[in-house]
Amino acid sequence: MNGTRVLIADDHEIFRLGLVKTLERDTGFVLVGQASDGKEALGLIQSLKPDIAVLDVSMPGMNGLDVGRALSAEDSQTALVFLTMHKELSYFNAAMDIGAQGYLLKDNASADLLSCLRMVVRGEQYISPTISHLLLERKKQAEALEDKFPALQRLSPAERRILRLMSDNLTCKEIADKLFLSVRTVENHRNHACQKLGMKGHNQLVRFVIENRSVL
């Protein structure tokens, strides 16, 4: 099939079918699957491997964020776009932590879906304009943390990535397997980060990264 392959998951059938009709207006996109709950969506994404998955944040059983976390743990190459009614920073941060490339308010989804998908195809990030201020708030949180811990700016890209993975409660062995590194290398990066940040031991570092995972 030609075109960008898209899967749509939402438990409200009428709303989901509306998005399907919107998608069908652009021949650059091909619908490869639909799901009405998170578990079904995860299975379809794993088997069909669409280019983009459009996931409702609030689905029964396994919600969209849970699906995104599961895919992130598998290093899935499917780009994630989240549909939501939530305008709170906490939901936005959770989606961004997973690596969302789109965050689309349901109020404007029919009008904005194609623009969002086109931007994602170009490798850009799309945030619904009415909640774009959340991106600024997230940036302010990150700046405030760096003001409090200036040593964050001295962390190497490898050290910062390992801290982000630590915030997912992964062990050094799990991180090593994920990054194709030795456990000793991961431990060295972790210890260097700990020293730079002035943390007193591994447990304090773990608490720090979990508390600040959204802005690391």
C-alpha positions as CSV (number, residue, x, y, z in Angstrom):
1,M,0.0,0.0,0.0
2,N,1.2,3.5,-0.9
3,G,1.0,6.3,1.7
4,T,1.7,6.7,5.4
5,R,0.2,3.8,7.3
6,V,-2.0,4.9,10.2
7,L,-3.9,3.1,13.0
8,I,-6.6,4.8,15.0
9,A,-7.7,3.7,18.5
10,D,-10.6,5.3,20.4
11,D,-13.4,3.6,22.4
12,H,-16.1,6.0,21.1
13,E,-17.1,4.4,17.8
14,I,-18.9,7.5,16.3
15,F,-15.9,9.7,17.1
16,R,-13.4,7.1,15.8
17,L,-15.4,6.7,12.5
18,G,-15.4,10.5,12.1
19,L,-11.6,10.5,12.3
20,V,-11.5,7.6,9.8
21,K,-13.5,9.7,7.3
22,T,-11.2,12.6,7.9
23,L,-8.2,10.4,7.2
24,E,-9.7,9.1,4.0
25,R,-9.8,12.6,2.5
26,D,-6.1,12.6,2.1
27,T,-4.7,10.0,-0.3
28,G,-1.3,10.4,1.4
29,F,-2.6,8.3,4.3
30,V,-3.8,4.7,4.5
31,L,-5.8,3.4,7.4
32,V,-4.4,0.0,8.4
33,G,-6.4,-0.7,11.5
34,Q,-8.9,0.5,14.1
35,A,-9.2,-0.4,17.8
36,S,-11.7,0.3,20.5
37,D,-9.5,-0.3,23.5
38,G,-5.9,-0.1,24.5
39,K,-5.1,-3.9,24.6
40,E,-6.5,-4.3,21.1
41,A,-4.6,-1.3,19.9
42,L,-1.3,-2.6,21.3
43,G,-1.7,-6.0,19.6
44,L,-2.6,-4.4,16.3
45,I,0.4,-2.0,16.5
46,Q,2.8,-4.8,17.3
47,S,1.5,-6.9,14.4
48,L,0.8,-4.3,11.7
49,K,3.6,-1.9,12.6
50,P,1.9,1.3,11.3
51,D,3.9,4.4,10.7
52,I,1.7,6.4,13.0
53,A,-0.7,5.4,15.8
54,V,-3.4,7.8,16.9
55,L,-4.3,6.8,20.5
56,D,-7.1,8.1,22.8
57,V,-5.5,8.8,26.2
58,S,-8.7,7.6,28.0
59,M,-9.5,4.1,26.8
60,P,-10.9,1.3,29.0
61,G,-8.6,-1.3,30.5
62,M,-5.3,-0.2,29.0
63,N,-5.3,3.5,28.3
64,G,-3.4,5.2,25.5
65,L,-0.5,6.3,27.7
66,D,-0.1,2.7,28.9
67,V,0.0,1.6,25.2
68,G,2.6,4.2,24.5
69,R,4.8,3.1,27.5
70,A,4.6,-0.5,26.3
71,L,5.7,0.5,22.8
72,S,8.4,2.7,24.1
73,A,9.8,-0.2,26.1
74,E,9.9,-2.2,22.9
75,D,11.7,0.6,21.0
76,S,8.8,0.6,18.6
77,Q,9.3,2.8,15.4
78,T,5.6,3.7,15.3
79,A,5.1,7.5,15.9
80,L,2.6,8.3,18.6
81,V,-0.2,10.9,18.4
82,F,-2.4,11.2,21.5
83,L,-6.0,12.3,21.5
84,T,-7.3,13.8,24.7
85,M,-9.9,15.9,26.5
86,H,-7.3,16.7,29.2
87,K,-5.7,20.2,29.2
88,E,-3.6,19.6,32.4
89,L,0.1,19.7,32.4
90,S,0.4,16.3,34.1
91,Y,-1.2,14.5,31.2
92,F,0.8,16.5,28.6
93,N,4.1,15.7,30.5
94,A,3.2,12.0,30.6
95,A,2.7,12.0,26.8
96,M,5.9,13.9,26.1
97,D,7.8,11.6,28.4
98,I,6.8,8.7,26.2
99,G,8.0,10.5,23.2
100,A,4.7,11.7,21.7
101,Q,5.0,13.4,18.3
102,G,1.5,14.7,18.5
103,Y,-0.9,15.9,21.3
104,L,-4.3,16.6,19.8
105,L,-7.4,17.9,21.7
106,K,-10.5,16.0,20.9
107,D,-12.5,19.3,20.6
108,N,-10.5,20.1,17.4
109,A,-9.5,16.6,16.3
110,S,-11.5,16.5,13.1
111,A,-10.2,19.8,11.9
112,D,-6.6,19.3,13.0
113,L,-5.9,15.6,12.4
114,L,-4.5,15.9,8.9
115,S,-2.3,18.9,9.8
116,C,-1.0,17.0,12.8
117,L,-0.3,13.8,10.7
118,R,1.5,15.8,8.0
119,M,3.7,17.4,10.5
120,V,4.6,14.1,12.1
121,V,5.5,12.7,8.7
122,R,7.9,15.6,8.3
123,G,9.5,14.7,11.6
124,E,8.0,17.7,13.4
125,Q,5.9,17.7,16.6
126,Y,2.3,18.9,16.7
127,I,0.5,20.3,19.7
128,S,-3.1,21.6,19.5
129,P,-2.8,25.4,19.3
130,T,-5.1,26.0,22.2
131,I,-2.8,24.1,24.6
132,S,0.5,25.2,23.1
133,H,1.2,27.0,26.4
134,L,1.8,23.6,28.0
135,L,5.0,23.3,26.0
136,L,6.1,26.6,27.5
137,E,5.2,25.5,31.0
138,R,7.2,22.2,30.5
139,K,10.2,24.3,29.3
140,K,9.9,26.6,32.4
141,Q,9.9,23.5,34.6
142,A,13.1,22.3,32.9
143,E,14.8,25.7,33.3
144,A,13.8,25.9,37.0
145,L,15.4,22.5,37.6
146,E,18.6,23.5,35.8
147,D,18.7,26.7,38.0
148,K,18.4,24.5,41.1
149,F,20.9,21.9,39.8
150,P,23.3,23.7,37.4
151,A,25.3,20.5,37.1
152,L,22.6,19.1,34.8
153,Q,24.1,21.1,32.0
154,R,27.4,19.2,32.5
155,L,25.8,15.8,31.9
156,S,26.8,14.1,28.7
157,P,24.1,12.9,26.3
158,A,24.8,9.3,27.4
159,E,24.5,10.2,31.1
160,R,21.2,12.1,30.5
161,R,19.7,9.2,28.5
162,I,20.6,6.7,31.2
163,L,19.0,8.9,33.8
164,R,15.8,9.0,31.8
165,L,15.8,5.3,31.6
166,M,16.4,5.0,35.3
167,S,13.3,7.1,35.8
168,D,11.4,4.2,34.3
169,N,12.6,2.0,37.1
170,L,14.9,0.0,34.8
171,T,17.9,-1.8,36.3
172,C,21.4,-1.3,35.0
173,K,21.1,-4.7,33.2
174,E,17.9,-3.7,31.5
175,I,19.3,-0.3,30.5
176,A,22.5,-2.1,29.2
177,D,20.4,-4.5,27.1
178,K,18.2,-1.6,25.7
179,L,21.2,0.5,24.7
180,F,23.5,-2.4,23.6
181,L,26.1,-1.5,26.2
182,S,27.9,-3.4,28.9
183,V,26.5,-3.2,32.5
184,R,29.9,-1.8,33.6
185,T,29.5,1.1,31.1
186,V,26.0,1.9,32.3
187,E,27.2,1.8,35.9
188,N,30.1,4.2,35.1
189,H,27.8,6.7,33.4
190,R,25.4,6.4,36.3
191,N,28.2,7.0,38.8
192,H,29.6,9.9,36.9
193,A,26.1,11.5,36.8
194,C,25.7,10.9,40.5
195,Q,29.0,12.7,41.3
196,K,28.3,15.6,39.0
197,L,24.9,16.2,40.6
198,G,26.2,15.8,44.1
199,M,23.9,12.9,45.0
200,K,24.8,10.7,47.9
201,G,24.5,7.3,46.5
202,H,22.4,5.4,44.0
203,N,19.1,5.5,45.9
204,Q,19.1,9.3,46.1
205,L,19.8,9.5,42.4
206,V,16.9,7.2,41.6
207,R,14.5,9.3,43.7
208,F,15.8,12.5,41.9
209,V,15.2,11.1,38.4
210,I,11.8,9.7,39.2
211,E,10.7,13.0,40.8
212,N,12.0,15.0,37.8
213,R,11.5,12.6,34.9
214,S,9.3,15.0,33.0
215,V,12.0,17.6,32.6
216,L,15.2,15.6,32.4
